[in-house]
Amino acid sequence: VQLQASGGGLVQAGGSLRLSCAASGGFFRWNSVGWYRQAPGKQRELVAGITSGGITNYVDSVKGRFTISRDNAKNTVYLQMNSLKSEDTAVYFCNILGTQFWGQGTQVTVSS
């Protein structure tokens, strides 16, 4: 299984980005997927997760601003990020939860 993360970039505070995590193989659609982020000098944290059935959860700091979704037909999970803040700046990774399958990371930089 290979995961390809994309969609990061530089955005001003208050702006939006949509991250995509595309997977090869059918294994993806039967598993929960998460988006993690890691800021410089900080530990990697789970930002949002979605089960195979579409149940979602979020870390408190992004609730109401981020939305995770999936399109199983396209083997893709998305993270829509709105009202971005400077503290959202990090490298974002997708992961099939509970496995060693990680995307390569995509940089999100929010300027204040």
N, C-alpha and C positions, 0 to 999 in steps of 0.2 A: 504494500500500500504506500502510495506517495501522496503527500499533501502539498498543495501549492497555494500559498497565501499571497494576496495582492490587495492593492487599493490604498495603501498608506500614502502619506505625503505631508506637505506643509500647509497649514490652514490657520487662519486667525481665530482667536478666541470667539466663541459664539457660532462658529461655522460647523460644517458637517462633513463627514466622510463615510464611505461604505466600504468595509473590508469584505473580501471574498476568500473562501477556503475551498478549493476544488480538489477532489480526491479521485484517484484511480481505483477501479475495482468496486465490486458490489458490497464489500465488507462494511463500508462507510455507512450505508443507509440503515443498518440494523443496530447502530451504536450511538451512544451519546457523544456529543462533540462539545468542546469548550474553546473559548477564546481566553488566553492568558495575556498578561503584559508584564514587561520588566523594564523599569526605569533605572537609570544609572545609579549604582550604589544601593539598589533595593532588591528585595527578593521577588521572584516571579509570583504573581498572584492570579487567581482565577477570576476573571471579570464577568463572564456569562457562560451559561451552559444550556444545552438543549438536548432533550432525549429523542430517541427514535420516533416517539409519538408526538413530539412537538411541545412537551412541557418545558418551560424555561425557568431559569433562576439567574439572579444577578447579585453582584456585590453591592452593598448599600450605596457606595459612592457613585454608581452609574445608573441607579434605578430612576426611571422616568426620562432618561436621556439616551440610553442605548437600547437597541432592540436586536435580539438574535433571532434568526429564522433559518429555515433550511428548505431546499428544493431537492428532494431525493431523486427525482428524475434526472437532475443534472449533477447529482453527487456533490452538491455545493452547500456550504453553510455561510451565511452572511452576518455581518455585524454592522448595523446602521448606528452611527454615532452622531448625535445632535448636541447642540449647545456645548460644544467642546470647550474645555478649560485647559489652562497651562499644565495643570497636574495630571492631565490625561496623556501627556507626552511620554512615550515609551516605545519599545519594540513589542509588537503584538504577534502572538503565535497562536496557531490553532492546533488542537490535539484531539485525537480520538481518546476520550477519557478512559483511564485505566490501562492504556497501552503505551508502547514506546514510539508511536507514530506521531511525529510532529511536523508541522510546516516549517519553512525556513525563516519565518519572521518578516514582518513588514514594519517599517519605521513610521510612526505617527508623531509629528511635531506640531504643537499648538503654540503660536506666538501670542503674547499678551499685548 
